[in-house]
């Protein structure tokens, strides 16, 4: 049986690893797209939007509503992929930690 000091050391190690994993999420980039790639959005796995690329063929004034809809769809696609990448990274971290059923990281 582990002592309270061992348990506290393990908890501190988990906290340090969580901090590192959270910092790493901002270095992972994903790209969302809409309209067959006419609109693209790059985001970090932390959800920060890095850039937007709109194909010039969409810039006609009569296409305003379609362009707005495509940008919204691309943002949502990037956000969903960012959430999936974040979940994947966090599950790698927690896979070796024996946690009670239903307990989720981060704390």
Buried (B, 14 or more C-beta within 10 A) or exposed (E): EEEEEEEEEEEEEBEEBBEEBBEBBEEBBBBBBBBEEBBBBBBBBBEEBEEBEBBEEBEEEEEEEBBEEBBEBBBEBBBEBBBEBBEEBBEEBBEEEEEEEEEEBEE
